[in-house]
Amino acid sequence: MAEPGAEEVYAAARIAFELGQAVRGLREQDGWSQTQLARAAGMTQFAVARFEAGGTVPTLVVLERLARALDRRLGVRFLPAVDTF
């Protein structure tokens, strides 16, 4: 049996990883370095690197700053659950 709260911890880690990979993909698609994105978003290169590695779950405000820096709009959607069995 899993520890209480373990499911939430795993979900947060998955979300952090997926968001980080999405931002990294957009940054690389645009040909930007982490430093360039950090400057455009008003944050440090370390913060961008940590975020892209899935080390932190950013706030919606930070996601909006990253989206604007990447000339994108931030959108949040609720999708149907998918069974993993």
N, C-alpha and C positions, 0 to 999 in steps of 0.2 A: 504494500500500500504506500502511496506517495505521501510525503510530508505535507501537512496543511500549508496551503499557500504556494506549493510547488508549481501548480498549474499556472498561476498568475505570473510567477517568475519566468517560466518557460515562454509564456505568451509575450511578455515584455521583451525578452531576449530575441524572439522571432521578429517582433515588430521593429525593434532597433536595427536588426540585421537587414531586414527588407527595405526599410527607409534609407539606411546608409548605402545599400547597393543601388537603390534608385537614384539617389543624388550623385553617387560616384559615376554611374552610367551617363547621366546627363552632363556632368562636368567633363568627362572624357570625350563624349560626343561633340561637345563644343570646343574641345582642344584646350581646355583650361587646366592650369595647375591648381593644386589645393591652395596655394598662396594667392593666386589670382581670385579664386572664388571667395576666399576668406576676406580679402580686401573689399570686394564688391558687396559682400554681405555684412560687413562691419564686424567681423569676428577674427579670431586668431587662426592661423594655419593648424595649430595643435587641436583646436576645437573641431575644425572640419575633418581632420584625420581621425580623431576619436569617434566622431559621429559616423563617418564612412565605414569604420571598422565594426560598427555595431556596439560600441562601448557606452553609448548613452541614448536615451530616448528624448529627442528634442521637443520643446513645447511647440504649439501651433504657431506662436509668434516667430520662433526661430525658423520653422519650416517655411513660413511666409517670406521671411527675409531671404532665405536660400532660393526659393522659387523666383522671387523678383530679380535677384542677382543673376539667375540663369535664364532670365527673360521668359519665365513660365508663370502660369497661375496655379495656385494650390487648390486642389479639390479633394474633398473627403466623401467617400461613398460607403454605404452599407451594402454588402453583397450577400447573396444566399450562402448559407453554410454548406460546406462540401464534406461529405463523409470520407474519412481516410481509411476505411476498412476495405 
